[in-house]
Amino acid sequence: MVVDSAKVVRVENRGSGVDFSVVLPSFVNTELITGTKGIRGFRAAEPEEIAAAIVRLIVTPRPVVRVTWQTGVLLGSQKFVPRRVSEAAARLLGGDHLFTDDVDPDQRRAYEQRARGN
């Protein structure tokens, strides 16, 4: 949906001199993912990789950039398969319960407290 929204904004502003891009990262090694396992077989991106992708977009605008390449392949391929297949693959890789199951509450406690403003 984010990509579709960006397409609409891009079309509405064509010719204005303003470029619109979407950066789609995998999990990023920040405190947000502390205590989670991520998607099986996929490494988390480093914040520096996200920053580098943004810099590349400033130099050479593109509609969509996916970080990491593995995430790009996975997300890019979803448009070529039926939704049920895509969702089954997400379940197989553990992507359907990243923040609801298999989370270590002790590891997440500091982040959760700060997010709540405690």
MINU-78529 format. One record per residue: x, y, z of N, C-alpha, C in turn; residue number from 1; residue in one letter. Coordinates in pm, 1 decimal. Layout:
// MINU-78529
<pt <X, Y, Z>, <X, Y, Z>, <X, Y, Z>, NUM, A>
...
// end
This chain:
// MINU-78529
<pt <80.9, -119.1, 0.0>, <0.0, 0.0, 0.0>, <85.6, 126.0, 0.0>, 1, M>
<pt <196.7, 123.5, 71.6>, <286.0, 238.9, 74.4>, <335.2, 269.0, -66.4>, 2, V>
<pt <372.2, 163.8, -138.2>, <422.0, 182.0, -274.9>, <312.5, 240.7, -362.3>, 3, V>
<pt <189.4, 192.5, -348.4>, <78.0, 245.6, -427.1>, <52.3, 392.1, -395.3>, 4, D>
<pt <58.5, 429.2, -266.9>, <38.6, 569.0, -228.0>, <146.8, 657.0, -288.2>, 5, S>
<pt <270.3, 608.5, -287.1>, <380.5, 685.9, -345.8>, <359.7, 704.9, -495.2>, 6, A>
<pt <304.2, 603.9, -562.3>, <277.3, 616.8, -706.3>, <178.7, 730.1, -731.5>, 7, K>
<pt <74.8, 736.3, -650.2>, <-26.5, 840.3, -666.5>, <35.5, 978.1, -646.0>, 8, V>
<pt <114.6, 993.3, -541.5>, <179.4, 1121.8, -513.2>, <274.3, 1158.8, -626.5>, 9, V>
<pt <347.9, 1059.4, -677.0>, <441.0, 1084.0, -787.6>, <366.7, 1134.1, -911.0>, 10, R>
<pt <254.5, 1069.5, -943.7>, <176.4, 1109.1, -1061.1>, <118.9, 1249.7, -1042.2>, 11, V>
<pt <65.3, 1275.8, -924.3>, <4.6, 1406.1, -898.3>, <106.6, 1519.7, -903.6>, 12, E>
<pt <233.5, 1488.9, -875.8>, <336.1, 1593.1, -871.2>, <434.0, 1587.5, -987.6>, 13, N>
<pt <401.8, 1506.6, -1088.6>, <488.8, 1496.7, -1206.3>, <509.1, 1634.4, -1267.4>, 14, R>
<pt <633.1, 1663.2, -1300.8>, <665.3, 1791.5, -1361.4>, <690.7, 1902.4, -1261.1>, 15, G>
<pt <675.7, 1873.2, -1132.2>, <695.4, 1976.8, -1029.7>, <842.5, 1993.6, -991.5>, 16, S>
<pt <926.5, 1897.2, -1034.8>, <1067.0, 1901.7, -995.2>, <1094.3, 1830.1, -864.3>, 17, G>
<pt <990.0, 1772.3, -805.4>, <1005.5, 1699.1, -680.2>, <993.2, 1549.6, -709.0>, 18, V>
<pt <1089.7, 1471.8, -661.6>, <1085.1, 1326.3, -677.5>, <1035.8, 1262.1, -548.8>, 19, D>
<pt <961.0, 1154.7, -561.9>, <911.6, 1080.1, -446.9>, <961.6, 937.4, -456.4>, 20, F>
<pt <1017.5, 889.5, -348.6>, <1070.2, 753.4, -343.2>, <1023.9, 686.4, -214.7>, 21, S>
<pt <1022.1, 554.5, -217.1>, <988.0, 475.2, -99.8>, <1106.3, 384.8, -69.0>, 22, V>
<pt <1150.1, 385.7, 56.2>, <1255.0, 294.7, 101.5>, <1186.3, 186.4, 183.1>, 23, V>
<pt <1202.3, 60.8, 139.1>, <1141.2, -52.9, 207.5>, <1251.1, -138.5, 270.1>, 24, L>
<pt <1279.0, -115.2, 397.1>, <1385.3, -193.7, 461.3>, <1331.2, -324.7, 516.0>, 25, P>
<pt <1422.8, -417.8, 533.0>, <1390.2, -536.1, 610.9>, <1393.1, -491.1, 756.2>, 26, S>
<pt <1395.7, -584.4, 847.7>, <1421.5, -546.6, 986.6>, <1552.3, -469.5, 987.8>, 27, F>
<pt <1561.9, -371.1, 1074.3>, <1683.2, -290.4, 1085.3>, <1739.3, -309.3, 1225.5>, 28, V>
<pt <1869.0, -328.0, 1233.9>, <1933.9, -349.8, 1363.3>, <1928.7, -223.8, 1449.2>, 29, N>
<pt <1812.1, -200.4, 1506.9>, <1792.1, -93.1, 1603.6>, <1722.9, -155.5, 1723.9>, 30, T>
<pt <1700.3, -77.8, 1824.6>, <1637.3, -130.6, 1945.0>, <1493.6, -177.0, 1919.6>, 31, E>
<pt <1431.9, -128.0, 1814.8>, <1294.6, -167.6, 1782.4>, <1281.2, -319.3, 1769.3>, 32, L>
<pt <1382.5, -387.6, 1718.3>, <1370.3, -532.5, 1696.8>, <1430.3, -615.6, 1810.1>, 33, I>
<pt <1475.4, -551.5, 1917.6>, <1531.5, -624.6, 2031.0>, <1431.5, -728.3, 2081.0>, 34, T>
<pt <1478.8, -849.4, 2097.9>, <1394.9, -956.7, 2150.1>, <1312.4, -1029.5, 2046.0>, 35, G>
<pt <1323.2, -989.2, 1919.8>, <1252.2, -1058.7, 1812.6>, <1352.1, -1141.7, 1733.4>, 36, T>
<pt <1300.8, -1235.8, 1657.5>, <1389.3, -1323.6, 1580.7>, <1402.2, -1284.0, 1434.5>, 37, K>
<pt <1313.8, -1200.8, 1385.5>, <1318.7, -1163.7, 1244.5>, <1266.8, -1275.0, 1155.3>, 38, G>
<pt <1281.9, -1256.1, 1026.6>, <1234.3, -1354.3, 929.8>, <1344.5, -1457.1, 907.1>, 39, I>
<pt <1307.6, -1583.3, 917.4>, <1404.9, -1691.9, 900.0>, <1482.6, -1678.7, 770.0>, 40, R>
<pt <1616.3, -1684.0, 781.8>, <1700.8, -1682.0, 663.8>, <1731.7, -1543.3, 609.7>, 41, G>
<pt <1677.6, -1439.8, 672.0>, <1699.4, -1303.2, 626.2>, <1772.8, -1225.0, 733.7>, 42, F>
<pt <1878.5, -1157.6, 693.7>, <1951.7, -1077.9, 791.6>, <1886.0, -941.1, 804.8>, 43, R>
<pt <1902.7, -882.9, 919.8>, <1852.9, -746.9, 941.0>, <1948.5, -648.3, 874.6>, 44, A>
<pt <1893.8, -541.1, 824.7>, <1975.7, -435.2, 765.4>, <2039.9, -353.7, 876.3>, 45, A>
<pt <2150.8, -294.4, 844.4>, <2216.7, -202.4, 937.4>, <2165.3, -61.4, 909.4>, 46, E>
<pt <2155.4, 23.8, 1011.0>, <2110.0, 161.9, 987.3>, <2190.6, 232.4, 879.0>, 47, P>
<pt <2319.8, 202.9, 872.5>, <2404.8, 265.3, 771.2>, <2362.3, 226.1, 629.3>, 48, E>
<pt <2308.6, 105.4, 613.3>, <2260.8, 63.1, 481.3>, <2138.0, 143.8, 438.8>, 49, E>
<pt <2052.3, 172.4, 535.2>, <1933.0, 252.2, 506.0>, <1975.4, 394.3, 468.7>, 50, I>
<pt <2069.0, 450.3, 546.5>, <2119.2, 584.9, 517.6>, <2183.4, 590.0, 379.1>, 51, A>
<pt <2262.9, 489.1, 345.5>, <2328.9, 485.6, 214.2>, <2225.1, 477.1, 102.1>, 52, A>
<pt <2118.5, 401.5, 123.7>, <2012.1, 391.2, 22.5>, <1946.0, 526.9, 0.4>, 53, A>
<pt <1925.7, 601.3, 107.9>, <1864.5, 733.7, 96.1>, <1956.9, 828.9, 20.7>, 54, I>
<pt <2085.7, 823.9, 51.7>, <2182.0, 908.4, -20.0>, <2180.6, 874.1, -168.6>, 55, V>
<pt <2177.8, 744.0, -201.9>, <2173.4, 703.8, -343.8>, <2047.4, 756.5, -411.7>, 56, R>
<pt <1935.8, 759.9, -337.4>, <1811.0, 812.9, -394.1>, <1820.7, 961.8, -422.3>, 57, L>
<pt <1892.5, 1033.6, -338.7>, <1908.9, 1177.0, -361.9>, <1989.9, 1199.3, -488.9>, 58, I>
<pt <2093.2, 1117.9, -507.3>, <2178.8, 1130.5, -625.6>, <2106.6, 1080.8, -750.3>, 59, V>
<pt <2042.9, 964.5, -738.8>, <1974.0, 902.9, -851.8>, <1834.8, 858.7, -806.1>, 60, T>
<pt <1735.1, 944.0, -821.1>, <1600.1, 910.1, -775.2>, <1545.5, 784.2, -843.4>, 61, P>
<pt <1479.6, 702.1, -764.7>, <1409.2, 583.0, -812.2>, <1277.8, 574.6, -736.6>, 62, R>
<pt <1178.2, 510.6, -793.0>, <1050.0, 501.1, -723.1>, <1056.2, 420.0, -593.6>, 63, P>
<pt <1126.5, 306.2, -597.5>, <1129.0, 216.5, -481.4>, <1269.1, 160.2, -463.8>, 64, V>
<pt <1313.5, 156.8, -338.4>, <1440.5, 92.7, -304.9>, <1413.9, -1.2, -188.8>, 65, V>
<pt <1458.7, -124.3, -204.2>, <1444.0, -224.2, -98.7>, <1581.2, -254.1, -39.6>, 66, R>
<pt <1588.7, -255.3, 92.1>, <1713.9, -283.9, 161.9>, <1683.4, -397.7, 258.1>, 67, V>
<pt <1740.6, -503.0, 244.8>, <1852.6, -566.6, 181.7>, <1810.9, -626.7, 46.5>, 68, T>
<pt <1907.2, -676.9, -29.5>, <1872.3, -735.5, -159.5>, <1781.8, -855.5, -140.7>, 69, W>
<pt <1799.1, -931.8, -31.7>, <1711.7, -1047.3, -5.9>, <1567.3, -1000.6, 10.5>, 70, Q>
<pt <1549.9, -893.3, 85.4>, <1416.3, -838.6, 104.7>, <1359.7, -791.6, -28.5>, 71, T>
<pt <1445.3, -730.7, -109.0>, <1401.5, -684.9, -240.5>, <1349.5, -797.7, -327.0>, 72, G>
<pt <1420.8, -908.9, -326.5>, <1377.2, -1025.3, -404.2>, <1243.3, -1076.7, -351.2>, 73, V>
<pt <1234.1, -1089.8, -219.2>, <1111.0, -1141.4, -158.5>, <992.9, -1048.7, -187.3>, 74, L>
<pt <1009.8, -920.5, -159.3>, <898.8, -826.3, -180.5>, <867.3, -807.7, -328.2>, 75, L>
<pt <970.0, -801.0, -410.5>, <948.3, -783.5, -553.3>, <876.4, -900.2, -617.1>, 76, G>
<pt <903.2, -1020.4, -568.3>, <840.7, -1139.1, -626.9>, <694.2, -1153.2, -588.1>, 77, S>
<pt <652.0, -1086.9, -482.1>, <513.9, -1101.0, -436.0>, <411.6, -1057.6, -539.6>, 78, Q>
<pt <448.8, -964.0, -625.7>, <351.8, -917.6, -724.8>, <328.9, -1018.7, -836.5>, 79, K>
<pt <412.3, -1123.6, -841.4>, <399.7, -1223.8, -946.8>, <331.7, -1352.8, -900.5>, 80, F>
<pt <296.9, -1359.8, -773.4>, <233.3, -1481.1, -720.8>, <100.5, -1444.1, -656.2>, 81, V>
<pt <8.5, -1538.7, -651.1>, <-119.1, -1510.9, -584.1>, <-96.8, -1476.7, -436.6>, 82, P>
<pt <-184.6, -1396.3, -382.8>, <-174.5, -1352.3, -243.9>, <-163.3, -1470.2, -148.0>, 83, R>
<pt <-238.8, -1575.5, -171.4>, <-235.0, -1692.6, -82.3>, <-94.9, -1755.5, -78.8>, 84, R>
<pt <-27.9, -1756.5, -193.8>, <107.9, -1811.0, -199.7>, <202.9, -1720.7, -122.3>, 85, V>
<pt <189.0, -1591.1, -141.3>, <272.4, -1494.1, -71.1>, <253.5, -1505.2, 80.2>, 86, S>
<pt <129.4, -1517.4, 123.4>, <101.0, -1529.6, 266.2>, <152.0, -1662.1, 322.1>, 87, E>
<pt <143.3, -1768.5, 244.1>, <197.0, -1898.0, 288.4>, <348.3, -1890.7, 305.3>, 88, A>
<pt <414.8, -1822.5, 212.8>, <559.9, -1805.0, 223.5>, <594.8, -1724.5, 348.1>, 89, A>
<pt <517.8, -1621.6, 376.3>, <541.6, -1540.6, 496.8>, <527.3, -1625.9, 621.6>, 90, A>
<pt <426.0, -1712.6, 625.0>, <408.6, -1802.0, 740.8>, <525.7, -1898.0, 754.4>, 91, R>
<pt <570.3, -1953.3, 642.4>, <684.3, -2046.3, 644.2>, <811.3, -1981.2, 699.2>, 92, L>
<pt <831.0, -1854.0, 665.9>, <950.3, -1782.0, 708.7>, <934.6, -1717.8, 846.2>, 93, L>
<pt <815.0, -1730.5, 904.3>, <791.7, -1672.1, 1035.6>, <753.8, -1525.3, 1029.7>, 94, G>
<pt <721.5, -1476.1, 912.4>, <689.4, -1335.2, 896.4>, <549.6, -1296.6, 938.0>, 95, G>
<pt <468.3, -1393.3, 977.8>, <331.4, -1361.9, 1016.0>, <315.8, -1335.9, 1165.4>, 96, D>
<pt <424.5, -1347.3, 1240.5>, <413.5, -1327.1, 1385.7>, <541.3, -1267.2, 1445.9>, 97, H>
<pt <600.3, -1175.7, 1373.7>, <729.2, -1119.3, 1415.2>, <723.1, -1048.2, 1549.6>, 98, L>
<pt <612.1, -981.3, 1579.3>, <602.2, -906.5, 1704.0>, <496.5, -962.8, 1797.6>, 99, F>
<pt <441.8, -1079.6, 1765.1>, <337.7, -1136.0, 1851.0>, <378.6, -1268.1, 1915.5>, 100, T>
<pt <458.0, -1347.7, 1848.5>, <505.6, -1475.7, 1903.2>, <658.1, -1472.8, 1904.5>, 101, D>
<pt <716.6, -1565.8, 1974.2>, <862.9, -1580.0, 1973.9>, <934.5, -1450.1, 2008.4>, 102, D>
<pt <874.9, -1370.4, 2095.0>, <936.2, -1245.2, 2138.4>, <981.9, -1262.7, 2281.5>, 103, V>
<pt <1103.1, -1220.4, 2311.0>, <1157.1, -1229.0, 2446.0>, <1118.9, -1101.4, 2521.2>, 104, D>
<pt <1018.5, -1108.9, 2609.9>, <970.5, -988.1, 2677.5>, <1077.1, -922.8, 2765.6>, 105, P>
<pt <1167.0, -1002.7, 2821.2>, <1272.4, -945.2, 2904.9>, <1365.6, -857.2, 2821.9>, 106, D>
<pt <1399.8, -903.2, 2702.0>, <1486.3, -824.0, 2615.8>, <1416.2, -698.0, 2564.1>, 107, Q>
<pt <1284.5, -703.6, 2547.3>, <1209.3, -590.1, 2491.5>, <1166.5, -489.2, 2596.8>, 108, R>
<pt <1177.0, -523.9, 2723.7>, <1120.3, -441.9, 2831.7>, <1165.5, -295.0, 2825.9>, 109, R>
<pt <1295.2, -269.5, 2813.9>, <1346.2, -130.9, 2813.4>, <1288.2, -53.0, 2695.6>, 110, A>
<pt <1284.5, -114.6, 2579.4>, <1228.1, -46.3, 2462.8>, <1080.3, -16.5, 2482.8>, 111, Y>
<pt <1005.6, -116.6, 2529.3>, <861.0, -98.9, 2548.6>, <832.3, 11.1, 2650.0>, 112, E>
<pt <908.8, 16.1, 2757.5>, <887.5, 119.8, 2858.6>, <916.2, 258.2, 2800.9>, 113, Q>
<pt <1023.0, 271.9, 2727.3>, <1055.8, 401.2, 2669.1>, <950.7, 441.5, 2564.2>, 114, R>
<pt <902.2, 345.4, 2486.7>, <800.5, 374.6, 2385.7>, <670.8, 422.4, 2451.3>, 115, A>
<pt <641.3, 371.6, 2570.2>, <521.7, 414.7, 2642.8>, <542.2, 545.6, 2717.9>, 116, R>
<pt <667.8, 591.9, 2722.3>, <696.1, 716.3, 2792.7>, <720.2, 698.4, 2940.9>, 117, G>
<pt <745.7, 574.6, 2982.4>, <770.5, 547.6, 3126.2>, <914.4, 571.2, 3162.2>, 118, N>
// end
